[in-house]
Amino acid sequence: MTTDERSLCWAEFERATRERAHPFRQPVVMSVDEEGYPSGRVLTLREADEQRRILRFHIDRRSPKFAQFKKQPVVGVVFYDGPGKWQVRVRGIAMLHTDDAVARSAWDRCLPMSKRTYLATSVPGMEIDWDAPNVFPPGLERRRPTEEESEVGYQNFAVLLVDVVELDSLHLAGDGHRRFHIIDEVHKVRRLAP
Ligand SMILES: Cc1cc2nc3c(=O)[nH]c(=O)nc-3n(C[C@H](O)[C@H](O)[C@H](O)COP(=O)(O)O)c2cc1C
């Protein structure tokens, strides 16, 4: 029975940032919406830093989730590995970065096609015409922007850092499920009834 469940989780988070097909690469990240409902969506995991206990995601600052995290900085993240029959649930605190050193450094490392997302002229979630071709500026529908063109997107770009507080890790197995609760800051791992 492993007690090093914390390292196991963080090692897989980190691997998921490098391996495109990793099942932990696109977890469901939850906020609380304006009416108090849980609001989940898939986000791509960009960085996992075990030492700082930080998960990094990129979001559009015009999107509803940005406003939700700003108002209520609590986050739930669910990672799911189907073939591995493994679920990890994270509770954490949301920290938003726009127009600062954290945002700039993340932006500078984005690929041009990722930057193009932030050039969309419509605010994410707003209703658009049925016959609108897409939301990119004319000329950029089918090609990656130049560095200069993509820079306009920086004003819409935000980094969401999740300061991880707790983890709940569950492995399903024929010979007995295994579940652990981890208080991340103090590396405390407890075994729980699955
Ligand atoms: C595979 C996949 C990866 C995604 N990655 C991101 C991402 O990294 N950042 C992001 O803002 N939205 C991402 N999305 C879109 C979100 O799931 C969501 O639809 C969008 O951000 C709007 O969310 P909101 O209305 O809750 O603000 C991704 C969607 C899919 C299907």
The ligand as an ORCA input file, in Angstrom:
! r2SCAN-3c Opt
* xyz 0 1
  C     -10.289     19.437    -25.443
  C     -10.641     20.822    -24.977
  C      -9.663     21.647    -24.477
  C      -9.968     22.956    -24.068
  N      -8.987     23.749    -23.561
  C      -9.302     25.006    -23.147
  C      -8.297     25.845    -22.562
  O      -7.133     25.465    -22.394
  N      -8.691     27.092    -22.158
  C      -9.968     27.552    -22.300
  O     -10.244     28.681    -21.902
  N     -10.932     26.780    -22.843
  C     -10.635     25.507    -23.256
  N     -11.605     24.719    -23.785
  C     -12.976     25.279    -23.939
  C     -13.697     25.228    -22.579
  O     -14.072     23.886    -22.276
  C     -14.968     26.118    -22.541
  O     -15.902     25.679    -23.486
  C     -14.674     27.592    -22.812
  O     -13.462     27.989    -22.210
  C     -15.818     28.468    -22.283
  O     -15.932     28.301    -20.898
  P     -16.853     29.183    -19.945
  O     -18.074     29.525    -20.744
  O     -17.158     28.297    -18.789
  O     -16.059     30.391    -19.542
  C     -11.296     23.419    -24.168
  C     -12.290     22.568    -24.653
  C     -11.977     21.286    -25.064
  C     -13.080     20.407    -25.603
*
